[in-house]
Amino acid sequence: MDELLARAGSQAVTFAVKSGVSLASSYAIKTISNFLTQIPSTESKNFLDLKIELENRVDIVSSAIDLIKLVAVRGNTNLRSTLKITENLKQEIDQFDSNIQEQLNVIEHSKSQKVKNEAIREAERYIKDLLRRIQEITPYINLALTTSGVNLSTTLPKTVSPGLLLQASNFVCINNEQFSQDPKSSHQVGPTFEITLFTIFYNINSKDHINWKEDVKRAFVHIDRVPTGQGDNIFKYNLSIKQSFDDERYHNTENGEEIPRNISLETQKIEKVFFSVSGKLLKLEERDSAVLILKINDKVEDGSIKKTEDSIRWFAFGDYEPGLIDSDNNDDDKESSNESTNTVECSKSIGLMEYIIRLTSLQQNDQSDVLSITDERLAIYLNDENPNSIKKGVLDINEVTKNLRDVSLQDSH
């Protein structure tokens, strides 16, 4: 499916999950900081210098590992062996944190100054060992990045809309401020989007035959930042899809036979985004509007991805296009329509929704405010990884669509 969408010239972005090394090292640095508060001032200067040196080296190597992980996820097989090195480093940092914590406990609870001094020497040895280990693997990481051909440029691609990006960033920043004032409540990011939802199923007789079907004619989508309780994971988002029966379709609502669907999706499970300015990506010949496709991996847990065939879902969002409404519609339908549109700020911009998803996913994966994230990291979430969408662009979408012989659309009504 990824290859099919890529051939159709759509912009593709794989979300770079923050590496385990980055998260593990942040805990280790905090443990060292706690250690510094428990030792004599005569010893703290040396430890502070070691802490700063370790922090600087970890920052450098973590950024490189993030890039390696992203390039590997995007299909570069040359980096798989390097990923094993990074996993080993994560385990060593985890063990380092455990060792420092153990020595910290000794200092806090022991009454013997000799025992405390020995604990300080042990902690110093652990830090120097980890520094040496990082120094050993850094040349291999640099070599892997150099030979992989990864683009390290922070220049924004031509496919990025500065206007939409600024709008999305403004909505995200406003939401951050609202959440900081009331962190125990959910807060919506930006407007509600009025869309038509499509899903897929596979023809059992042919693994290459993919059917897109209109799943929900009219739905309202919004993204919320939700409370996380205690801990370091302060950025967490849900994407909600709420069906509207005011969609010019027949719905059997008597005795609760049919009720509007509500779909809640954790944004951390969004693995990849495809965007096209043309609905023909779904072979919607009668449409000429944007389409946003989300690849959902239900096996994503705590920032790590575990791929299995049965864990992948696909959602496509297209513009909601109402048909002609009879003038003799009943009052109930009119009241329902007013209720659906007047109680929320609605937008039909699929592109704006795409950028809000990108930026909120970035904040969630990095657990950091978007304004404090480096240009290099931001570029990863904005750069198009699909060369077809850059080289061919939307001008060749008709030609590409003709080649998608095995893709068909089925209406749900």
LINMO-V483921 format. One record per backbone hydrogen bond with DSSP energy under -0.5 kcal/mol. NH is the residue of the N-H (numbers start at 1). CO is the residue of the C=O. If there is no record, write none. Layout:
# LINMO-V483921
nh: [NH	NH]
co: [CO	CO]
This chain:
# LINMO-V483921
nh: [5	6	7	8	9	10	11	13	15	15	17	23	24	25	26	27	28	29	30	31	32	33	34	35	36	37	38	39	43	44	45	47	48	49	50	51	52	53	54	55	56	57	58	59	60	61	62	63	64	65	66	67	68	69	70	71	72	73	74	75	76	77	79	80	83	84	85	86	87	88	89	90	91	92	93	94	95	96	97	98	99	100	101	102	103	104	105	106	107	108	109	110	113	116	117	118	119	120	121	122	123	124	125	126	127	128	129	130	131	132	133	134	135	136	137	138	139	141	142	143	144	145	146	147	148	149	149	150	152	160	162	165	166	167	168	169	170	171	172	173	174	175	176	177	178	179	180	181	182	185	187	189	190	192	193	194	195	195	196	197	198	199	200	201	203	204	206	209	210	210	211	212	212	213	214	215	215	216	219	220	221	222	223	224	225	226	226	234	236	238	239	240	240	241	242	243	243	244	247	253	256	257	258	263	265	267	269	270	271	271	272	273	274	275	276	281	282	283	284	285	287	291	292	293	294	295	296	296	297	298	298	300	301	304	306	307	311	312	313	315	316	317	318	319	320	321	322	329	334	335	336	337	338	339	340	341	342	343	346	347	350	353	354	355	356	357	358	359	360	361	362	363	364	365	366	367	368	372	373	378	379	380	381	382	382	383	385	387	389	390	390	391	392	393	395	396	397	400	401	402	403	403	404	405	407	408	408	410]
co: [1	2	3	4	6	5	275	273	13	271	15	19	20	21	22	23	24	25	26	27	28	29	30	31	32	33	35	36	40	40	41	43	44	45	46	47	48	49	50	51	52	53	54	55	56	57	58	59	60	61	62	63	64	65	66	67	68	69	70	72	71	75	76	77	79	80	81	82	83	84	85	86	87	88	89	90	91	92	93	94	95	96	97	98	99	100	101	102	103	104	105	106	111	112	113	114	115	116	117	118	119	120	121	122	123	124	125	126	127	128	129	130	131	132	133	134	135	137	138	139	140	141	142	143	144	145	146	145	150	157	160	161	162	163	164	165	166	167	168	169	170	171	172	173	174	175	176	177	178	182	225	223	188	345	221	347	193	219	318	216	316	213	314	211	209	202	203	206	208	406	201	210	408	199	410	197	213	197	195	242	193	240	189	238	187	224	236	232	234	224	265	222	238	263	220	241	261	218	245	251	253	254	252	241	239	237	266	267	269	295	295	13	293	11	291	278	279	280	279	283	284	276	317	274	315	272	294	313	269	296	311	297	304	301	304	305	308	309	296	294	198	292	196	290	194	319	320	326	330	331	332	333	334	335	336	337	338	339	344	192	348	349	350	351	352	353	354	355	356	357	358	359	360	361	362	363	363	369	370	374	375	376	377	378	379	379	12	385	386	386	387	387	388	388	392	393	394	396	397	398	399	400	401	403	404	210	406	212]
